[in-house]
Amino acid sequence: MLCKQEKKAIRKEMYRLIGNRSILDLDQEELQEVQKLAKLIGSNYIFDSKPLPKMKLENLTAKRYQELRSIGYRVLDIRCALNISDAKLRAWRTEKGLSI
């Protein structure tokens, strides 16, 4: 288990990678590095302090959805950023062939 200072250093590195950008602006390599660092500190949900910006469903791709899920965003977080109902997101995921 990591000590508090080590976790703080890892979080600092994560925020350095993310910077002032939206998590949506990170490239695949940066997303993977952030995900790797999050796993190091044993966090299942590291982005409480970095909520997703508002998004539109028509701009969300299946690939981007999967990336967001893989780095720790919950379905609820994505749904709230999209400002849509659970049923509408479920229908979209089904249409895109994503698991429910």
Protein Blocks (a to p, Z undefined) as FASTA:
>chain_A
ZZfklmmmmmmmmmmmnmmadfklpcfklmmmmmmmmmmnopablklmmccddddfklpc
fklmmmmmmnopafklmmmmnopafklmmmmmmmnopaZZ
